[in-house]
């Protein structure tokens, strides 16, 4: 029997019996794991707060028979402000579901840092939900190895003006190059359903690039007009969902709340 100290985010809590909790954790050293917290449901138990959903905690884990058990849990950050709005609750749940879907037992520190920064920004109200969501989505895709190349036109290296973002290929084309291909019937059409193209204004493309390349601790430190944010948000969501080849129940709920 061996023990290990990790820092981790509680993604999911399932009550077991009268007093126990089964946790899904995303940790700094072990990646995505399950862990049983005996007695953690009891209010008087010292593990109670540190094993609640959305909590970022220091855990002492004991491994027995290839299973982890929580020996101790001390809360570092509860992200209490998430619960103050329906947007925060819905988007927080989406972030947790994405982590659960893409996480493995190989730790990815940037993925954990990004998620913690996103939850903090939502909890403290320092960024809008739409900004947090869009920047989170495109950075997750980039961390997972799907980084798009949109610094300039894929064909002619143009860097100014409106662009067309092909989410399948992960590249952008300037208006002129895109229209040349249209005239040759090489771009999106009913016969070419393999292409999914989104228009990017200069502001939307700048936000995408900033969210991909900026330091994670400053990923939400930009301003964007509403119209540009709408284009950025649509493209970022489509890009992540396409490359993960799946949807998310919590995303459907968030989008319903926004509507």
SULFEN-V889689 format. One record per backbone hydrogen bond with DSSP energy under -1.0 kcal/mol. CO is the residue of the C=O (numbers start at 1). NH is the residue of the N-H. Records with the same first field share a line. If there is no record, write none. Layout:
CO->NH  NH
This chain:
2->63
4->61
6->59
7->28
8->57
9->26
10->54
12->24
14->22
16->20
19->41
20->16
21->37
22->14
23->35
24->11  12
25->33
26->9
31->27
33->25
35->23
36->70
37->21  40
39->42
42->45
45->48
49->52
52->55
55->10
56->76  77
57->8
58->74
59->6
60->71  72
61->4
62->69
64->67
67->64
68->36
69->62
72->60
74->58
77->56
79->82
80->83
81->84
85->89
86->90
87->91
88->92
89->93
90->94
91->95
92->96
93->97
94->98
95->99
96->100
97->101
98->102
99->103
104->32
108->112
109->113
110->114
111->115
112->116
113->117
114->118
115->119
116->120
117->121
118->122
119->123
120->124
121->126  127
128->132
129->133
130->134
131->135
132->136
133->137
134->138
135->139
136->140
137->141
138->142
139->143
140->144
141->146
142->145
153->157
158->153
162->175
163->200
164->173
165->198
166->170  171
170->149
171->166
172->154
173->164
174->178
175->179
176->180
177->181
178->182
179->183
181->186
182->185
192->195
196->167
198->165
200->163
201->205
202->206
203->207
204->208
205->209
206->210
207->211
208->212
209->213
210->214
215->218
216->219
218->221
220->222
225->229
226->230
227->231
228->232
229->233
230->234
231->235
232->236
233->237
234->238
235->239
236->240
237->241
238->242
239->243
240->244
241->245  246
248->252
249->253
250->254
251->255
252->256
253->257
254->258
255->259
